[in-house]
């Protein structure tokens, strides 16, 4: 989940004011009593192409929390696609409910019908709480779906590519901070070892990095210890560890005032979305503390790159090759941040927004 109760986009009363503050193009509320479907599709920007972003299923405490999450996530997808050079816009969807109890074939197929009604403006894929099998069900109602299993010509699980991009961004960060991109002997704390975090752990340990992990899933922790020799810590203890690199790979909005103050690392480079609770405030705070932050929407873009490859004609080797471009882009962002004396998240956003504005200006002359 990527929200905190005290920090949301809303600045004035009213739904339209909230959407205005994030400059979203369209919000679609989906309801179906027969299947129990309650979903929100947020389309942030389609200047570069149709909005592509996964569907997350989460048992949100309130509908307002779900709305705030989908607004944050879809905006992040816009910049993720733009900075990665993809011809895609940004969008995202959330389904409100417990994926283990409430999800069904009928629900996913009905959700697909809502997507179909958007006439290609939104392309969905798997995300937290959804799987490639769920995308098969969605496919029965619409062609505006990616993240399909390999047996259907899709790219299958994108998490290995997401992890690879995060790893590449982490290595670029090490190059900037230490003069070498080697992770050998580096102490790395990974918060969250789900599908992406576990793949990242594998890549780090193959390079002889030393990993400490935390997660709420005991089975994942046992596997991390047995397979990769990781050390386990509990809960918030992950923030105060004396490490070289902190890798957030679970919750969003975890880089808040309290947690940033607790960090004892040189680099922040992880796969979680929307890591900064308040972008400007906490981006500045990280910079002033002397930490090097690899913008999340850049280094976790491997999954989107993989899904985009599926949309244009899937080739895993091409997706991995394109994901490697994250290395140079990360270094370029660090250089821009230094030149302009701004925090790295702002530098990344400026680069992404410039690409969008340039295309928008060309379109306006047609």
C-alpha positions in Angstrom: 0.0 0.0 0.0 1.3 3.5 -0.8 -0.6 5.9 1.5 -0.5 7.2 5.0 -3.5 8.6 6.7 -2.0 12.0 7.4 -0.3 12.6 4.0 -2.5 12.7 0.9 -2.9 14.7 -2.2 -6.1 16.3 -1.2 -5.7 20.1 -0.5 -9.3 21.3 -0.7 -12.7 19.7 0.0 -14.2 17.8 -2.8 -13.3 15.0 -5.3 -12.7 17.3 -8.2 -10.3 19.4 -6.2 -8.3 16.3 -5.3 -8.1 15.3 -9.0 -7.3 18.8 -10.0 -4.3 18.9 -7.6 -2.8 15.9 -9.3 -3.8 16.9 -12.9 -5.4 13.6 -13.7 -7.3 13.2 -17.0 -9.9 10.8 -15.9 -11.1 8.8 -12.9 -13.4 5.8 -13.3 -15.3 4.3 -10.4 -16.4 0.7 -11.1 -19.2 -1.1 -9.2 -20.9 -4.4 -9.7 -23.1 -5.8 -7.0 -23.3 -9.3 -8.5 -19.5 -9.9 -8.2 -18.8 -7.5 -5.4 -16.4 -5.5 -7.6 -15.5 -2.1 -6.3 -12.6 -0.6 -8.3 -11.1 2.7 -9.2 -9.2 3.3 -12.5 -7.1 6.5 -12.6 -5.8 7.7 -15.9 -3.2 10.4 -15.2 -1.7 11.4 -18.6 -1.9 10.0 -22.1 0.3 12.4 -24.0 2.9 9.8 -24.8 0.4 7.0 -25.4 -2.3 4.9 -23.7 -2.0 4.7 -19.9 -0.5 1.4 -18.8 -0.3 0.3 -15.2 -1.2 -2.7 -13.1 -4.3 -3.4 -11.1 -3.7 -3.7 -7.4 -6.1 -5.5 -5.1 -5.9 -4.5 -1.5 -8.1 -4.4 1.5 -8.1 -0.7 2.0 -9.3 0.7 5.3 -11.4 3.4 3.6 -12.4 4.3 0.1 -10.6 7.6 0.5 -7.4 5.6 1.1 -7.9 3.6 -2.0 -8.5 6.8 -4.1 -5.4 8.4 -2.7 -3.3 5.3 -3.5 -4.5 5.0 -7.1 -3.8 8.7 -7.7 -0.3 8.4 -6.4 0.4 5.2 -8.3 -1.0 6.4 -11.6 1.0 9.7 -11.5 4.1 7.6 -10.8 3.4 5.5 -13.9 3.3 8.6 -16.1 6.9 9.6 -15.0 8.1 6.0 -15.0 7.1 5.6 -18.7 8.4 9.0 -19.7 11.8 8.7 -18.1 12.2 5.2 -19.6 11.6 6.5 -23.1 8.4 4.4 -23.5 5.5 5.5 -25.7 3.1 5.1 -22.9 1.1 7.3 -20.6 0.4 6.7 -16.9 -2.6 5.0 -15.3 -3.3 2.5 -12.5 -6.3 0.7 -11.0 -7.1 -0.6 -7.6 -9.7 -3.1 -6.6 -10.9 -2.8 -3.0 -11.0 -6.1 -1.2 -9.1 -9.0 0.2 -7.4 -10.8 -2.7 -7.4 -14.1 -0.8 -11.1 -14.0 -0.1 -12.9 -11.7 -2.4 -11.3 -12.3 -5.8 -13.0 -14.5 -8.4 -13.0 -15.3 -12.1 -16.4 -13.5 -12.4 -15.0 -10.4 -10.6 -11.9 -10.1 -12.9 -13.9 -10.7 -16.0 -16.4 -8.0 -15.0 -13.5 -5.7 -14.3 -12.2 -6.4 -17.8 -15.5 -5.1 -19.2 -15.0 -1.8 -17.5 -11.5 -1.6 -19.0 -13.0 -2.4 -22.4 -15.4 0.5 -22.2 -12.3 2.9 -22.1 -11.6 2.0 -25.7 -7.9 1.4 -25.3 -7.1 4.4 -23.2 -6.0 2.1 -20.3 -4.0 -1.1 -20.5 -3.9 -3.1 -17.3 -1.4 -5.7 -16.0 -0.8 -7.6 -12.7 0.3 -5.9 -9.5 0.1 -6.5 -5.8 -2.8 -8.9 -5.1 -3.3 -9.9 -8.8 -1.5 -12.5 -10.9 -1.0 -13.6 -14.5 -4.0 -15.9 -14.1 -6.1 -13.0 -13.2 -5.0 -11.2 -16.4 -6.2 -14.3 -18.3 -9.6 -13.7 -16.9 -9.4 -10.0 -17.8 -8.3 -10.9 -21.3 -11.7 -12.7 -21.7 -13.4 -9.3 -21.6 -10.8 -7.0 -23.2 -7.6 -6.9 -25.3 -6.3 -4.0 -23.2 -4.3 -6.2 -20.9 -0.7 -7.2 -20.6 1.3 -9.2 -18.1 -0.1 -12.4 -19.6 1.5 -15.8 -19.1 4.1 -17.0 -21.6 1.7 -19.7 -22.9 -0.5 -16.9 -24.2 2.3 -15.0 -25.9 2.9 -12.7 -22.9 5.9 -12.0 -20.8 4.8 -13.8 -17.7 5.8 -12.5 -14.3 7.5 -9.1 -14.7 9.0 -9.2 -11.2 12.5 -10.5 -12.2 12.9 -7.6 -14.6 11.7 -5.1 -12.0 14.3 -6.6 -9.7 17.0 -6.4 -12.3 16.3 -2.7 -13.0 16.4 -2.0 -9.3 19.7 -3.9 -9.1 21.1 -1.9 -12.0 20.0 1.4 -10.4 21.6 0.3 -7.1 24.9 -0.4 -8.9 24.8 3.1 -10.6 24.2 4.6 -7.2 27.2 2.7 -5.8 29.3 4.1 -8.7 28.3 7.6 -7.8 28.8 7.2 -4.0 31.9 5.0 -3.9 33.5 5.3 -7.4 32.9 1.6 -8.2 29.6 -0.1 -9.0 30.6 -3.3 -7.3 28.3 -4.5 -4.5 30.8 -7.1 -3.2 31.0 -6.8 0.6 28.4 -4.0 0.7 25.9 -4.2 3.6 22.4 -3.9 2.1 19.1 -3.8 4.0 16.1 -5.0 2.0 12.7 -4.0 3.4 10.2 -6.4 1.9 11.1 -9.7 0.2 8.1 -10.4 -1.9 8.4 -11.4 -5.6 10.6 -8.4 -6.5 12.5 -8.2 -3.2 13.4 -11.9 -3.3 14.8 -11.6 -6.9 16.8 -8.6 -5.8 18.2 -10.5 -2.9 19.3 -13.2 -5.2 21.1 -10.7 -7.5 22.8 -9.0 -4.6 24.1 -12.3 -3.0 25.3 -13.5 -6.3 27.6 -10.5 -6.3 28.7 -11.3 -2.7 26.7 -8.4 -1.2 25.7 -8.9 2.5 22.0 -8.8 3.0 19.7 -8.1 6.0 16.0 -8.4 5.4 12.6 -7.7 7.0 9.2 -8.9 5.9 5.8 -9.7 7.5 5.8 -13.1 5.7 7.6 -15.7 7.9 7.9 -18.1 5.0 9.7 -15.6 2.9 12.1 -14.8 5.7 12.9 -18.5 6.2 13.6 -18.9 2.5 15.8 -15.8 2.5 17.9 -17.3 5.3 18.1 -20.8 4.0 18.7 -20.0 0.3 20.7 -16.7 0.5 22.1 -16.6 4.0 20.4 -13.4 4.8 20.1 -11.9 8.3 16.6 -11.1 9.6 15.5 -8.1 11.6 12.0 -7.2 12.7 9.7 -4.3 11.8 11.1 -0.8 12.1 14.6 -2.1 13.1 15.4 -2.2 9.4 15.6 1.6 9.3 18.4 2.1 11.9 20.8 -0.5 10.7 24.4 0.6 10.0 24.5 -0.4 6.3 25.7 1.0 3.0 22.4 0.7 1.1 18.8 0.7 2.2 16.4 -0.9 -0.3 12.7 -0.3 0.3 10.8 -3.0 -1.6 7.5 -3.1 0.3 5.3 -0.2 1.3 5.2 3.2 -0.3 5.4 6.5 1.7 7.9 5.0 4.1 10.5 7.8 3.6 8.9 10.1 6.0 10.4 12.4 8.6 10.7 9.8 11.3 12.2 7.1 9.1 14.6 9.3 7.3 16.0 10.5 10.6 16.5 6.9 11.6 18.4 5.9 8.5 22.1 5.1 8.9 23.2 4.4 5.3 24.8 6.1 2.3 22.3 5.1 -0.5 18.6 4.6 -0.8 17.7 2.4 -3.8 14.7 0.1 -3.8 11.8 -1.1 -5.8 8.8 0.2 -3.8 6.6 2.7 -5.5 6.1 6.3 -4.1 8.7 5.9 -1.4 8.7 9.6 -0.5 5.8 10.4 1.7 5.8 14.1 0.6 8.0 14.5 -2.4 9.5 18.0 -2.0 9.7 17.9 1.8 11.3 14.5 2.1 13.4 14.8 -1.1 15.0 17.9 0.4 15.4 16.2 3.7 17.3 13.2 2.2 19.5 15.6 0.3 20.3 17.7 3.4 21.2 14.5 5.3 23.7 13.7 2.6 22.0 10.5 1.4 22.0 9.5 -2.2 18.5 8.6 -3.3 17.8 6.7 -6.6 14.3 7.8 -7.7 11.9 4.9 -7.4 10.0 5.5 -10.6 13.2 5.2 -12.5 15.0 2.2 -11.0 11.8 0.1 -10.6 10.8 0.6 -14.2 12.0 -2.8 -15.4 8.6 -4.4 -14.9 6.9 -1.7 -17.0 9.6 -2.0 -19.7 8.9 -5.7 -19.8 5.2 -5.2 -20.1 5.7 -2.6 -22.8 7.8 -5.1 -24.7 4.8 -7.4 -24.6 2.5 -4.7 -26.0 4.8 -4.1 -29.0 5.8 -7.7 -29.5 7.4 -9.6 -26.6 11.1 -10.4 -26.4 12.6 -10.9 -23.0 16.1 -10.3 -24.2 15.1 -6.9 -25.6 13.3 -6.0 -22.3 16.4 -6.9 -20.3 18.6 -4.9 -22.6 16.4 -1.8 -22.4 16.2 -2.2 -18.6 20.0 -1.8 -18.5 19.6 1.8 -19.8 18.5 2.5 -16.2 22.2 2.6 -15.2 23.1 5.6 -17.4 19.9 7.4 -16.8 20.4 7.1 -13.0 23.9 8.6 -13.3 22.5 11.4 -15.5 19.9 12.3 -12.9 22.6 12.4 -10.2 24.6 14.7 -12.3 21.7 17.0 -13.0 20.8 17.1 -9.3 24.4 18.2 -8.6 24.4 20.8 -11.3 21.1 22.4 -10.3 21.6 21.8 -6.6 18.2 20.0 -6.3 17.2 16.7 -4.8 17.3 13.7 -7.1 13.6 13.0 -7.2 13.0 16.6 -8.5 15.8 16.1 -11.1 14.1 12.9 -12.3 10.7 14.5 -12.5 12.1 17.4 -14.5 13.6 15.1 -17.1 10.4 13.0 -17.4 8.1 16.1 -17.5 10.3 17.7 -20.2 9.7 14.7 -22.5 6.0 14.9 -22.0 6.0 18.7 -22.6 8.1 18.4 -25.7 5.6 15.9 -27.2 2.6 18.0 -26.1 4.1 21.0 -27.8 4.6 19.1 -31.0 1.0 17.8 -30.9 -0.4 21.3 -30.4 1.1 22.4 -33.7 -0.8 19.7 -35.7 
